[in-house]
Amino acid sequence: MLKSLQIRNYVLIDSLDVTFPEGLIIITGQTGAGKSILLGALSMLLGSKAESSVIGPRGDNCVVEAVFEIPEGDEVIWNLLRDNDLDDNSREVVARRVVSASGRSRSFINDSPVNLQILQGVCSRLVDIHSQHQTLLLTDRSFQLSMLDHLAGNESLLDRCASSYKRLKSLEREYEDVSARLSRLDEESDYIQSRLKRLEAAGLVEGELESLEEEQSMLANAESIKESLTGAENLIDTASLKEARKLLEKAGGFLPEVRALGERLESARVELNDILDEVSSINSHTEISESRLAAVEERMSFLYDLMKRYSASSISELITQRDSLSGSLADSDDLKERLESISKEIDSEKKVYDETRASLHTSRNASKKRLADSIMESLRSLELERSVFEVELEESVPGPYGSDSVRFLFSASGGNPVDVSKCASGGELSRLMLSLKALMARFVSMPTLIFDEIDSGVSGSVADKMGQMICSMGRDMQVFAITHLPQVAAKGDVHYLVEKSFSGDEAMTSIHPIEGEDRVMEIARMLSGSHVTSAAVENAKSLLSDYAD
């Protein structure tokens, strides 16, 4: 139930703190007093569109906050709170919405920031607002279907159907995507295989081109290299160094410093011998081969052409392209396997979906007469004794809620019923909507229901009986009735008055409970208008007395 409501700087409401009890709560006030503003603030809190235009003159933002008591048996809302880490181990939910001057809004549950979807999901389980324009829902096929499903208790079937439908559509989209990719690969298969075959035949080796370039440089200059190496061999004379060393050793017998020079000369001779051996080895292995030079240059030319053809700057890039092309062909095989797997999954999921929607159809078909009978019973208690109400089930395009469409058929005079959108007057629609809401409240276990002038278009004894129906609903749940009818207003457990006051040129809306003489005078005003007569006062007392009895 809605325990309290706090509003700050919302349109004409400067500051409002109001608490509410259980039972039937009546809200009245003169036209223009601000009842719609109060309802707008609550609707915004429950997730309706927020705009900066609702911010009042006393600040840069507006705040609407409500405290709800959670029904103990409502596992759906408890699970919602737990799944989003919003359960604070109390039986209360504190919902708050703040709108800034930019039009942006922030939402909170139990002081934790939440997105609008979570706010709507939680609050939609706590309160339902029926505005005076909501009778249009009677012509909405989805609303009609939801009514039948609520009565039939199809919640688990609906969840399973929606989940299966979503899974099926996801698989079908994936199948189309994989098919398209596979088709593109098939179209390019010959081209890919041709390019891959050419690259594989090339026998590409990492670093090959660099080695070939070095070898080509050597072969192209082989004659010059051999000339230089042979000349170097001839010029390196180690024999004379050997003789010089002997002479230094001889002198070293008399001069110690010369002995050291001889040792250094011997080291130089050994090193020079090593150099001579390496030069001779290189010279012997250096071949002048025109055929090998031609072969190297031909291979280099082939690799350069291949790099140009494939827009590559190195052999490494060619190898990368080769591996990528090979991977594309492997992908084709993988995609074929995945396509076959998806096809099996689609067949399996389609079987689940078809079975679920068939179960939904069976359940709806079995419940439609019970829904019609319940509504007709309510309508006849609201002085539509000759009314006929039927629920017609039709086949529709399969979707997340199955493949059924519902039509509400109605006749107030007892004739052949036709689509409700084509036959009911405003007063008849109000009575029909109240009957549906009363029925829905029983099956949905909604803790709080708000009626905004659902009694529009009716008067007299019909208004009295609608008040009785709303009153009976208030015994099992919290019901707010915003009304202009005294017959309804007199039946409330408590009565709140919405008033507009002025401070200079500034208008302000407030709401406060009334009782005793104040309540008598308010109902008298509703009976007689701006000029309250003594007869209206007596009539008001009589209405209140009848309800008290």
Secondary structure by P-SEA (a helix, b strand, c coil): cccbbbbcccccccbbbbbbbccbbbbbbcccccaaaaaaaaaaaaccccccccccccccbbbbbbbbbbcccaaaaaaaaaaacccccccbbbbbbbbccccbbbbbcccccccaaaaaaaaaacccccccccccccccaaaaaaaaaaaacaaaaaaaaaaaaaaaaaaaaaaaaaaaaaaaaaaaaaaaaaaaaaaaacccccaaaaaaaaaaaaaaaaaaaaaaaaaaaaaccaaaaaaaaaaaaaaaaccaaaaaaaaaaaaaaaaaaaaaaaaaaaaaaccccaaaaaaaaaaaaaaaaaaaaaccccaaaaaaaaaaaaaaaaaaaaaaaaaaaaaaaaaaaaaaaaaaaaaaaaaaaacaaaaaaaaaaaaaaaccccbbbbbbbbbccccccccbbbbbbbbccccccccccccccaaaaaaaaaaaaaaaaaaacccbbbbcccccccccaaaaaaaaaaaaaaacbbbbbbcccaaaaaaccbbbbbbbbbcccbbbbbbbbbcaaaaaaaaaaaaccccccaaaaaaaaaaaaaaac
